[in-house]
Amino acid sequence: MIKILIVDDETDLEILIRQKFRQKIRERQYEFVFAVNGEEALKKMEEFPDVEIVLSDINMPGMDGLTLLTRLNETNPLVKTVMVSAYGDMENIRKAMNRGAFDFVTKPVNFEDLELTMEKTIQHVNQLRETLKAIKENNILKMYVDENVLNFMISKEYEASILINETVEATVAFIDICRFTSISEKETPDTVVSMLNAYFDLMAKEIIEQHGIIDKFIGDCVMAVFKGPYHTDRAIDACLAIRNKIETLPGLADFSPKVSIGINSGEMISGNIGSVTLRRLDFTVIGDTVNTAQRIQTFAGIGQVLISEACWKKVKDSFNCQLIGPVRLKNKTAEVMLYEVLN
């Protein structure tokens, strides 16, 4: 709903406005606020800060429309003002435009023309609103995303890539912070969130260092995906660095941070998955390879980095691994051979 302030000393204009726009008022598309001069209009703006459009006469007792226009541009620069006046000569039009009026409508009012002008102004206000939202989101994004990534995200290549659904060969890692749930039950929310963010930040740096992607945060667990050349080696390097460095971060008297990690490699489906209705789509990977990695992580003990046999075959010459043996994972009919990465 758009809130519109009408500023005019002709009180019969309020009656005409309510009559002409009664359907849109009923449908809650428009809400009107009325003032008889500039001084009252400024008070109404304080009372109703969500006013987005002003329709103002020029010649009024007290503060006139042109003075009001100047004041509005100083105090409410995002509000768009349409001047509605019998003084439709070029001099007044130029004065109004030079002071920041969005448009000019002459009296006697042609309500069909006024409605078209209002719709055009509303469209402009909505565009401004979306632009400000995008700027805000972009500024938040800049806090977390590398500048090179941002440049890629505004490129044609990125636009095309987010529409592609494909089968990829990749490595996925689930990295869980052990026993963190017990902390969340005892400590204050501020303490829990601050600690968790510090741990996640360290993980993110190591994953990015190995050209991995953080697919999602799941409670106190991170899901990371590695694609491209030597994706399994890079995933293990990242996870070993995380395991070693996480223990250097501060904990609490009865809690020191440690991780358990599960890694698996193979084919997975990569695509934009979610709900169109909710407008929430995540570019993620799914499939048996991903599910198995998560179940390997649940089997891993404190400080363990466990990998599947598929991973071991790729990296056995590069990493010191110890055979755990065949294990039965949840919802898997066949046993899965696991190895622990030691170095």
N, C-alpha and C positions, 0 to 999 in steps of 0.2 A: 504494500500500500504506500502510495506517495502522499506526503503531507504538503499542502500548498497554502501559503499565506497570501491573502488578498488585502491590499492596502488601498483604500479609497474612502473619501468622505461622503460619497453618495451611498446612503444606506440601502437604497433600493437595489443596488448592484448585488448585495448579499442575497436578497430574495431571488433575483434572476439566476444567480450562480447555482443556488440550491435547487431551483426548478430545472434548469437546463442539464445539470449533471446528477440528477436524483438517482438515476439507475446506477451510475458508477459509484455514487456514495453508498447506495444500498449494497452493491457488490463488493464494497470495501476496496475499490481500486484507488479512489481519491478520498482524502480527508481534508476539509477546508478549515482554516483559521482566519479570522477577520480582524482588521485594525482600521481606524479612521484617519490616521496620519503617521508620519515617520516615527515620532516618539513612541507611540503605542506599538508600532510594528517592532521596534527594537526590544521592547518589554516582552512582546509575544515570542520573539526569537529566543529570549532567555528562558521563557516558560516552556517553549516547545523547541528544544535544540535539534530535533529530528526533522524540522522543516527543510525541504530540499529545493523548493521552487517558490519564488515570490512574484506575484503579479501586482504592479504598483502604478497608481496614477502619478502624474507629475505635479499638478497644481492642487495643493492641499493646505489647509490652515496649519500653523505650527511648522513642523519639519516637512519640506516638500519632497517629492519623489527623487529628484536628482541628488539632493543631499543624502537621503536615505540610501540611495544606490552607492554613493561613495563610502558611507559608513559600513554597509554590508560587505563591500569588497575588502574593507580593512579588517573586519571582525569575523566574517563568515565567507572566506574566499571561494569555498566549494559550492555555495548556494548560487543558483542561477536565477537572474531577475529578468522578467519580461515587462517592459513599460507598456501600460495601457492608458492612452491619453487622447483627448480631443486636439491637443497641440501636436499635430502630426506633420508640421513643417520640417524642412530639411535641417534647420538649425537645431531644433529640439532633438531630432533623431540623432544627429551627429554628436550632440552633447551627451545623450544617453549612451551611445555606443562607445564614445571615448572614455566614459566612466565605467565601462564594463558591462553594459546591458547585453543580455543574450539575444534579445529580439525586441521588436516594437510593434504594437497593435494599436490601431486608431479607433477612437469613438466616433459615432455610435458603434458599439461592439457588434461585429458579425460573429456569432457564437460558433458557427462552423469553422471559420478561420481561426478563432481563438482555440478551439479544441485541437485543430491540426498543429497550431503553434505549441500548445501544451504537450502534445504527444511527441513532437520533435524535441522539446526541451527535456522531457522525461527520458527519452532515448539517450540524449547526451549525458544526463545525470547518471543513468545506469552504466554507460560506458566509462565514465569517470570512476564510479564505484568499483567496477571490475579492474580498471587500471591500477587503482590504489591497492586493491586486494593482491593483484599480481606483484606489485612492487614490494609489498609487505612480505609475501611468501618468498620472493626472490632474495630479499635481505636476510630472511631467516635461513634460506637455503645456503647463502654465502657463508654462514657461520659454520656449516658442516661439510660443505662440498668444495673440493679443490677447483681453482679457477679453470683449469684445462677441462675438467669434467663439465663445468657449466657451459663453456663454449661449445662443447660437443652436444650438450642437451638442447641448445637452440639451433642446431644445424639441421639441414635436410636429412642428413644421414641418420640422426637420432629419430626424427619424425617417422622415417621409414622403418627403423629397427624396432620401434615399439609395437608395430603392427604385425611383425613376423612371428608366426608360431612354427617351431621346428624341433626336430630331434637333434640333440647335441651329445657329443662325447665330452664328459667333464668329470670333475671330482667335487664331491660335496662333503663338508665337515660340519659336525655338530659339536659345539664347545659349551659345556655346562659348568657353571660355578657350583662346586660341591657344597652341600649343607647350607646354602644361602637362604633357603626357605625358613630355617629356624631363626635366622637373624631378623627376617621381616616380621616374625611373630613377636619379637621382644623389643626391637628398637623403634625409635620414632620414624615417621615417614620421611622426614628430611634426611636423617642419617642413612636410611635404607637406599633412597634414591641417589644420594651423593656418592655412596660407596659403589653402587651398581654402575652408575655412569662412569666413574673412574676406571672400573674394571673393563667396561665395554669400550671405553676410549682407547685403552692399551690394546685390546684385541683388534679394534678397527685399524689402528696404525700398522700392526704387523700383517694383517690381511691385505691391506692396500699396498704395503711394501712388496708383497709377492704377487701383485696384480690380481688379487682376488676381489670378489664382490660380496658385500654383506647382503644376503638375500632378505633376512628378517631377524628381529629380536623376538624371542619367544620366552616370555617370563625372564628367567635368569640364564637363558641359553641363547647362543648366537648360531645362526645357520649361515655358512659361507660357501660360495661356489667359485671354483677355479676352472677357467677354460683356456684353450690355446695350448701352445707347445709346453711340454713337461708340466702339465697341470697337476698331476699327482705329486711330483717332487715339490712343487711350489706350495701345495696345500700342506704337506708334511712339514716343510721348513717353517711355514707360518705357525702351525700348531705347536711345534717344538719351542719356538720363540715365545709364544704365548704361555705355554706351560712353565717355562723357566722364569719369565719376567713377571708373571702374575703374582708369584710368591714374594716378590720384592715390594709389593704395594702394601700399605697399612691395612690392618684388620681391626679386630677387637680383642679383648682379654681372652675370650673363649672361642675366637674364630680367626683363622688365618686363611687368606684366599688360596684356593687350589682348584684345578679344573680336571674334568674327565672328558675325553674326546673320542668321538667315533668318526671314521673316515671311510668313504666308499667311492669307487670309480665305475663309470660305465655310461650307458646311454640313458638319457632322460629327456623329457619333453620340456621345452622352454617356451613360455608364452605369457600373454597378458590375461591373468585369471582373477575372477572376482565377480562382483555384482554390478551390472550396468544400472539397475534400479537405484542402488545406493551410491552410484558413481564412485565406487571403490574398486579399482583394479590394480593388482600387483603383478609386476613383471617378475615371474618366479619360475622355478623348475619343479616338476613333479614326476613321479614314477617309482618303480620298485627300487631302483638304485638309491633314490633319496630316502625312501622309507627304511631301507636296510641300514643306511648310515645312521639314522636316528636310533634304531634299535641296537646297533653296535655301541653307540654312546651310552645307552642305558645299562649296558652290560659292563662298561668300563669302570674300573675302580678309581679311587682318588689318585690323581697324578698320572693316570695311564693314557697313552695315545694308542688306540686300537685301530687296526686297518683290516680290510677284507683281503681274501686271497687274490682278488683281481688287482688290488693295489700292490700287494707284496710282489707279484710277478713283474710289475713295472719298475719297482724301486729296490729290489733285493740287492742289487750291486752298489747302490748308493747309500743305503741306510742299514744300520745294525738292528735287525729285527729278531724277535724271539717267538717261536711258535707257541700259541696258547692252546690250539687244538680245535676240534669241531665243537660248536656250541649250538644250542637250540634257542633261537630268538623268537620273540613273540610274533604270532601270526605267520611264521615261516614253517612250511611243512618239512623242508629238508634242512639238515644241519648246515651251519655256515662255518667255514674255517677262518679262524682269526689269528692275527699276529700282533704283537706289541712292539712299537718302535721304541728303542732304548736310547738312541743318541740324538 
